Amino acid sequence: HWHNPFCEDKIRQKIEARKHDTDWYDVYGLGLTGKIEGLVFRNWTVVADDPITSQEVEVSADGISFRSLATYSATTNRLSYTPQVNGIVYYRIKATSALQQTAYSNIVALRTNNTKDNSFIVSTLISNEIMVNAEENYNYRLVDVNGKMIATGAGKKGINKINMQNNASGIYVIQLINDNNKQTERIIKQ
């Protein structure tokens, strides 16, 4: 269930960008909605005058010190994965404009009761690359919707990128395997 001191049952918050050191600012706001079932943030929005070049989902155990969970293209507005810890975990979105200005969403606190042990966090809606955040070294297999092998390889503990620039838009399936886990994710390339 969502955890928020002001609204236990449902969270739907509009988010105002934090202004940095100027009164003019090209990123006006971010909007984030979501639910916990695994973890799904759906349809966050960024309102800006100048193009957004990247969006980053950040995570924190204490709500103060954040680290990058995944970085996405400007057109991505969805994250789906299963948290790897139990308890309250804090999330926010960081948007960066073409002028290299950044804005942060509000912080969303989620209480998780994770019974599934996923070792991988995978970006599932992509433009040019698949981002994989792994707890340990792993191997992967990538196939297209028809089952044709597209790529195989290995990744290391931490954040890894799998290049998809030369692949057509469509649906792909990636299988990630390490000593303790096998995880399969559907990838949608825009």
C-alpha positions, -999 to +999 in steps of 0.1 A: +000+000+000+010+036-005+023+053+026+017+090+030+009+108+063-017+129+045-034+103+024-030+066+033-053+051+006-044+070-025-016+093-037-021+116-066+000+147-062+008+175-085+044+184-083+060+218-085+095+221-097+120+235-072+135+267-084+173+270-082+192+303-083+171+322-109+136+335-111+131+323-147+129+286-151+122+265-181+109+234-162+076+244-146+064+212-130+064+175-128+034+152-121+037+117-107+010+091-101+016+055-093+006+024-074+025-004-057+021-038-071+058-044-076+062-007-082+046+011-110+048+048-116+026+056-146+023+087-167+044+113-149+044+146-168+070+173-172+058+208-182+087+229-197+094+256-222+126+240-234+131+203-244+137+179-216+169+158-223+167+133-196+147+121-166+161+102-137+142+082-110+160+085-077+156+063-046+164+068-009+162+047+023+159+078+045+142+104+022+172+126+024+202+110+006+191+099-029+208+078-055+200+071-092+177+042-098+174+046-136+178+073-162+153+076-191+149+095-223+128+126-224+098+107-238+096+080-212+069+085-185+067+051-169+087+029-145+078-006-135+099-028-112+098-047-079+116-031-050+144-052-035+138-042+001+110-042+026+098-012+045+095+024+035+114+035+004+114+071-010+113+081-046+115+112-067+120+122-104+148+145-116+142+162-150+170+179-169+163+205-196+183+212-228+198+242-209+211+218-182+186+230-156+171+205-133+139+201-114+129+176-088+095+161-081+081+158-046+092+128-027+068+098-027+071+073+002+061+037-004+058+009+021+068-023+004+063-059+015+085-076-011+081-113-012+096-117-047+134-115-048+143-097-080+179-090-085+174-067-115+157-033-121+151-029-158+138+000-179+109-014-198+099+015-221+130+026-240+142+047-269+179+037-275+191+016-247+179-008-220+191+002-185+197-028-161+206-022-124+219-055-111+228-066-075+255-089-090+271-099-122+247-116-147+242-129-182+214-119-205+195-130-236+175-106-257+149-119-282+124-101-305+086-108-303+090-137-327+116-154-305+146-145-328+178-141-308+189-104-310+218-103-285+234-122-257+260-108-232+271-103-197+267-074-173+283-064-140+269-054-106+255-019-108+240+000-137+245-014-172+233-002-206+224-024-236+224-006-269+192-008-289+198+020-314+201-003-344+169-023-335+135-015-349+107-002-327+086-030-312+084-055-284+114-074-271+120-099-242+151-099-221+160-127-198+185-119-170+203-147-152+227-148-122+236-174-097+205-168-076+178-156-099+163-157-134+141-127-144+123-121-176+111-086-187+091-073-217+108-043-233+090-018-255+112+002-279+096+034-291 
